[in-house]
Structures are given as C-alpha cells and as structure tokens.
Amino acid sequence: MKKRKYAIIDVETTGGMATRDKIIEIAIIVTDGTTILSEYQSLVHPERSIPYHITGITGIDNVMVRDAPRFYEIAKIILEHTEDCIFVAHNVRFDYNFIKEEYKSLGYKFKRKRLCTVKLTRSAIPGLHSYGLDNLIDHYGITLKNRHRAYDDTYATYLIFRDILSQMKDTHHVDMLINEGIDASVLPKGMDLEQVHDAPEAPGVYYMSSATDNVLYVGKAKDIKARIFQHFRKMTTKSNAIYGMIHKVHYQETGNELMALLIELYEIKRLKPELNKALRRSQYPYAIYHNPRAAQDKPRLLVLRNNKKHDLLYDKLKLFNSKHSAHTALQMGIIKHHICKRHTNDRHNRYDCHCQGNCTEILNASKERQGRLILELKDEWDHDFVIMLEGRTHVEKGFIMIHEHQFRGLGYIDLQDTIVSHEQWNDHIEYQFWYPETAWIIKNYMTKHNCEVIRL
C-alpha cells in the first residue's frame, strides 16, 4: 500500500479575508508522518501594499517583497509539492482558502483533501486551555527564531503533527478528520469516499440518484462538497432515508448561490424527487387577493381559493401551495407594514395586530401601508433589469433577467461579450421558467446581498 503523504502548509497574508487579501509568504513541508520528504518556502509579492499592523506581526514589509515572485510565478511549484498529498495546516480553512482563491484568480481550481491540526490536537491532547499554535509551541517546548513567519510556523506544526502520529496505533482517527467525520462504512453501497472528495468546493446543485438513475433528492449548496459530507455525517431522518436508497451523486456548478437556489427550485418542480417534499408541489390552490372596491372598514386583503370566480371579482396578488402558507405570508405583512387585521377576511382571530386598541386610527391611516404590502405581495418589479453574478469560471459571468415585471430566465455570458438589448440577453438564457416562489427567492437574496444590477 502506498504510504500517505502530507503537505504541511502555512501562509502569511495581508489580512484575514481570502476573497480580498493576498498571500505574502508561503512555506510547505512534505512528510510521510515520520521524515521530511521535501520543503519549499518563498516570499510572495502581493501586488498591493502590506498594512502596517501585518508588518508588526510578521516582520514582512513592502521592501522585503519588492523583488519576490508573484503567486502565478510559483503556482506550478506549489502544485507539484502538494500533488497526491493531504493538505495539513493549523486552522486549515484559513490557509487552504487563501491558496484556493489565488488559484481561482488564475482560472484554476485547487482541490486537496484537508486535515486540521487544531482538531487533531484537541482530540489527541485533551485538557489544554487553548489549542492555538502559540500555546502548543509552549506545551511542546519548541524553540523558534521567527514566530509568525511561514517556515517557522510550518516547522512547528510538523513537529506537533509528527509527535501525535507517532503515538497513534492506527490512522483511523486521522482518516475520520480527513473525511470530515464520515466513516466509509456508512456510505451507500454505490458510493465511496473518493466520489465525495471529488465533488466541487463551489456553489451549485447536486442530485442524489438510485441505482436505476432515478433522481431521489435535489439540493443546493454554497459548497457542494461540504454539503454532501454533511448529509452523511449526521444521520438524521432524512439522512437515513437517503442512505437506504442512494446509489450515486452528480452535480452541476452554478458559480453563485442565487442561481443554485433557482435551479434547485426548477429541478425539484421538474423531477419531483421522492425525498424533496416541500418544493415539489406544482399546484397552488390558494391565493391572496385584493378587493380595491371594499369599503374603508371592510376586508381588502383576502385569503381565498385560487379559481376563476375569485379572479373575476378581485385582483390576485400571490399564489400559495397551502392555506397555511398564505395566512403566514399575510401575517408577516401585517406585522411588517403595521396594518390592522380587520383589513383581512380572517374570521378566526388568528392574526396579531399592531393597532394596540386604536383600530379606528390605523384603519383610516393605512391606505399607504396597504399599498406597500400589495406591491410586495405581487412579487413584481416596476422596471426591467439584469442581476450580474459570479460565473462558473473566471472568464464568464452569470446573470438573472427581469423582463416585463417578472423573472425571465438565467444564463451565462463571456466576460468579453457586450450586450445592450433584451434580445441579446435572451440569446444567452439557459433556463427559462416561472413559479410563484421565484420572485421571493430573488427579492430575498437581493435584500441580503449587494448585487450588481444593470437596468435595461
């Protein structure tokens, strides 16, 4: 059996955010757990100024990196040193995400199995008040010349890692950490851990299928790999159902979370997977209607059956797949816009009311508030626009198109494309559909994120 190799890595950076900051130094020690097989270290030109407080911590300043290689100049060397290795670091998410982002900017997807020595030392050396590297260095009595420089921190991590491995009777615990808490023996018969490790660490939609390729479950994730691991780490009722029926997993990357949410909705409606219950309904038997002709003190917002009779009498605002979800949406609107519950047709007094005993005043003053709620419930937009989003690669962008007040579709464009008309956007649409949930998903996302919007 081929002996496992570990690449122990530490990076120093211009800050703590991988999507914003840059690497200024990297060190790698490749080991089989007993001896050092190879080493690499280098300063890295970050192509930006190093903040003073970073220089204060690391001792690395702008002069030191002035003649250092850019990351793209050493990218091949790093790949060669880490190939077929487990990526090991103290707080591995930090170092791994920085390296992954550097490669992403070059159009390459860096992917390695990972092992965190924080988690490893917690289980191997219980009872310490801290598992930060400083405290572990003191605990082991390790002497370093340059703490907070990449090579010294990597070497200290190597010494700690080597000591822990030497005391282990077998590597089962290490295997569990590498596999994020999953025991290979609990995976469905048709799956192995390599399938899970091969999943992309990117936003997208994943499909869990039976041995006969019948899709049983569709899900979305910001990180597909992490989400699939999560399915088999904690055996919930859903996980047990999946375990008994799933044979394989496949996926598609979307480049961003919003498109993953919308494609997940589309695929669940289209495929009606057995294990997706909430979103697979395609019938909408209830609606919230508005009666614009109602007297001031009479119900104007009505939860009714969705049918032609009511369509002729009232303005339909929004569809729902259950009476309960319609009442819930209306209740949320009452609270958000401070509307008296007497404006609804609810006969069971189930709504909370903001009137505080002075319903007459609220009834007389709530026309504007009702208008805001009606616009919100209609799930429409008052102008056409395109939302620009991350693409699946560094040379494309994703987009979502709003046309004639509603969601039109989604797709991808090349970064070099110049698009100025509705027709040109239409040419790039890959998914075109509409469901009542679609607008809510888009509006909710736009509320929480600062989206790039192009008005048409």
N, C-alpha and C positions, 0 to 999 in steps of 0.2 A: 504493500500500500504506500502510495506517495505521501511523503511527510508534509504536513501542513506548514505553510509559510505565513508569517505575519509582517506587515509593514507598519511599524510604529511611527507615527507622524505628529509633528507639532508645527503650527503656523503662527507667526506674529502678524498682526494686521493693523490697518489704520483706524479701526473701530470695531464695534460689535455686531454690525448688521451685514450679513453676507451679500445681500442684494444691493448694498450701497457702498460698502467699504472694500478695500483691496488688501491683498497679501503683500507683506514687506520682507518676510523671511520664511523659509521652509526647511525642515530637516526630516530625513527619513532614515530609520534603521530597520533593515530587513533581517528577520531572525526566524529560526525554526523553533524558538522557545528555549533553546539552550545556548546557542552561539550566534554571534553576529555574522550574517552572510554577506551583507553589503551595506554601505552607507552613502548618503548624499545630503549635502546642505548647501544653501545658497541664499544670499540676499536677493530680493526681488524689487525691481523698480515699479512702484505702484502707479506711475503716471499721474500722480497728484501729490500735493503737499502732505507731509506727515504731521498730524496735530502735535502740539507741544506736550500734552499730557501723555501721549503714546511714547514720545521720546523719553519722557520722565520715567516711564515704567520699563521700557525695553532698552533704552540707551541708543536706539537706532534713530538717526536723524536724516535729513534730506541730503546732506553731503555724502553720507555713507552709501546711499542707494543710487547716487547720481550716475555711476557707471555700471550698476548692476543690470543683469538681463531682465527684460520684460518677461511676463509669465509665458507668453506664447513661445519665447525662445527656449524655455526649459520644459515646456509641456510634454514633449516626447520623452525626455529623461524621466519625468515623474511617472508617466505611463509604464515605462519599462521597469522601473523599480517596484511598482505596485502590482504588476501583472500577476495573476494567479495567487494573490496574497489577500489575507484578511486585513482590512483597514482598521488599525488599532489607534486609539487616542484617548487622552483623559478628557472626558466630556466630548465624545466623538462627534456628536451632532455639530458642534461649532466648527471644528477643523474640516470635517467632511463637507459641510455646506459651503464653506469658503472655496474649497478646491472645486466642488461641483459647479459653483457659479462662475469661476474663472474659465472652466472648460465650456460652459454654456455660452459664454460671450464669444468663444471661438467656433461655435457651431458644433461642438462635440458633447456627447452625453457620457459623462464619467459615472461609472457604476461599479461599486465594490461591496462585498459583504463587510459588515462592520462589527466591531467589538469595543465596548466602552469600558475602560479600566476603572471608572468611578463605580459602575455597577459591580464589576468583578471584585474590587477591594471591599465593597460593602458586605458582600456575602462571604469573602474569604477572611476578613479581619473584622469581625463584629465588635461593636462597643466603642469605636473611636468617636470623639466629639465632632470630628469633621473629616471628610474624605476629599478635601481639596488637595491639590498637589503639594502645596507648602507643608501641610500637616503630615502628609505621607512621607515626604522627604525627611522631616524631623523624626517621624516614627521609625524609619529605616536607618537613620543616621547617615544619610547620603550627603556627601560634600560636593558642592557645585561652585564653579568660578563665576558663572554668568546666569543666574536665575532670571527667568523671563526672556532668555534668548532661545531660539528654536532648538538648537542642537542639545544644549544642556537639559532642557525640559524633556526632550525626546529620550535622551540617555537615562534620565531619572525614571521615566515611565518604563523604559526597557528593563531596568534593574528590578523594579517592583513587579512587573509582569513576569519576568523570568523566575523570581522567587516564588510567586504564587503558583505558577505552573509546576515547579519542581516539587511542590507539596501535594499536588493533586494525584490521586490514584488513577483517575481516568479523566478524559476530556468532556464527559457528559455535560457538566455544568457550563463549560465554555461553549459547547455546542448549543445549549439552550439559549445562551446570551446572544450568540451569533444569529440564531434563528428566531430571535425576539420572543422567546418564551414558548415556542411551539416544539412539541415532541413529534418527530417524524412519524411515529407510530399511530398518531391520532388523525392523520390526514386521510381524506377519502382514498379509496383503493386506486383510483385512476390518477392521483396526483402525487407528486414528490416535491421535496423542498426546493429543488432547482427551478421548478416551474414558478414557485412563489418568488424566489430570488430574482428570476428573470423579468418579473413584472416591472414596468417603468415607474420611476420615482417622480411622477408628473401627474397633473390633473387629467381626468378622463372618466370614461365609463367602462365598467367591467361586466362580463357576462359569465354566469356560472351555469354549466350545462350538464345534462345527463350523458350516459354512455351512448345514447342514440342521438346526441346533438340537440336535444330539446332544451331550450333555454328555460331554466327554472328560477333564476334570480338576476335582476339587473340592478346595479348600484352605481353611484358616482363617488368620486373622491378627489380631494386636492392632491393626494399622493396615493396612487393606485396600489403600489406595493405595500405601503404601511396599512392601508385599509384591508387588503386581503389577509395580511398577517393577523390583523385584529379579529377577523372572522373566526380564525381557528385557535386564537389564544384563549379567549374566554368562551366557554361552552354555554351559551345562553340557549333559550328555547329555539330561537332562530338558527343558531349555530348547529344545534343538534339535528334540526331538520335538514339543514344544508349538508351536514356530514353524512347523513344517511342516503343522500340522493345524488350528490355532485360527483362528476367524473373528471371534469376539466374546467379550466378558466381561460377565457380570452378577453381581450380589452381593446379599446381604441383611445388614443390620446386626443385631448381637445385643446391643450395649450393653456386653458384657463378654466376657472371654476364655473363661471356663468354658463358657458356653452355646455359644460358637463351636466349642469342641472337641467338645461333644456333638452338635451339629447336623451338624458335618462328618462325624463317625462315622456318624450316621443316614443322611445323604445318600449317602455312599460305599457303604454296605450296600444302600441302596435303588436307586441308579442304576448301580452297578458301572461307574464310568468307566474307560475303557481305560487311561488314564495313572496311575491310582491302583492300585497292585498290593498294597501291604502290608495295607490295611484292608478291601479289598472282599470278602475271603473271608467267607462266611456259614456255612461248615461248621467244626465243632470236633471233629476226630476223636480228640483226646487229652484226658486229664483227670488231675489229681492227686487221688488217693483217699486216704482214711484208713481203716486197719483197727484199730478200737478193741479188737478181741479178740486182737491179736497178743501173743505173749509179750514180756517186757521186752527181750530181746536180739534180737528178730526185727523185720523191716521193718514199719513202721507207716505210712509215707508212700510212696505208690506212684504212679509214672507209668505209666498203662495206657491201652489203647484205651477210648474213650468208648462204652460199649454197655450193653445191658440186663443182660447177665450180670454185669458188674462192678458195676452199680448195685444189684443184689440182694445182693452179697457185702460191699460196702464203702460208706462214706459219701463221696459225691462232693463235693469241695471247690471245684474250679475247672476251667473248660474252656479249651482252647487249640487254636489252629489248626495247630499243628505239634508234633511230639515235642520238637524242639529248644527251642521257647519254654517248654514245660512243664518240661524239665530246667533251663533257665536260671532260671526263677522259683523252683524248689526250691533250686537252688544259692544264690541270693540269700537265701532264707530260712534256710538252714543257716548262712551267714555271719552274718547279722543277729542270729539268736537263739541262736547258739553250740550247735548241735545236732550230734550225732555222725552222720556219713554212714552208719553201719551201720543207722540207722533207716529207710533207704530201700531200694528194691529194685534199685538200680543195680548191675549186675554188671561194669561196665567201669571202675570206679575213676576215674570222671571228675570226681567232686566233690572240692573242697578240704574239709578237716576241721579243726575248732578244738580237737580233743582233745589235740593235742601229745603223743601216745603214751600218754595215760592214759584210754583209751576206757571202761574199766570205771566210773570215777568219773562221767564225763559221761553214760554210759548210765543209771546209777542216779539221777542228779540232774536229768534233762532233761524230766521229765513236764510241769512248769510251762512250760518253754521251748517244748515241743511244742504246748501248749495255746495259747500266744500266736501261734505260727506258723499253727496251724489256723484260729484266728479271723481272722487276716489274710488267709489264702488264701480263706476262704469269701466274702470281699467282701460281707459283710452288716453291718448296723448293729443295735444292740440296742435302739434306740428310734426313734420317728418324729420327723422334724424338717423344717424348710424352710430352705434357704440363700437369703438375700436378697442380690441383686446389682444392679449398675448397670443401668438401663434404657436403651432406645434414645433416649429424650428425657428432659428434666428433670422431666417430670410423671408418670413411671412408674418402676417397679422390676421387675427380672427376678427370677425365683425358680426353685429346683430343689427338688422334693419327694421325700422319702424316706418310704415307707409300707410297713409290713409287712416290714421288714428290707431292702428293696431300693429302687432308683431307680424312682420312679413316673412322673415326667414333668417338663416345664418349661414356663414361660409368663411372662406379664407381668400386673402389676396396676397400677391407677391409685394414685397416692400417697394419694388420699383414701379408698380402699377400706379397710374394716375387716373383716378375715377372722379367724374364730375356730375353724372346723371343717374337717375333712378334706374334706367335701362342697363347701364354698365354695372351697377351694384347687383341687379337681378341676374346678370350673366354669371356671377360668382356664387350665387346662393346654392348650397349643397343640401340643406334641409329646409323644407317649407311646410309648415303645419300651424294649426292653431287649436288650443284648448283653453278653457276658462282659467286654468291655473297659470298659463303662460305669462300674462301681463303681471300678475302678482309676483312671480319669480323675478322678473326683470326689474320691477319697481323696488322690490325689497333689496335686491343686490345694489341698485344704484343709490339707495339710501345709505347703505353701509360702506360703499366704496367710492372713491373719487375717480369717476370714469371719464375717459376721453370721448367726447361727443362731437360729431360733425353734423351740423344742421344742414338739411337738404332743401 
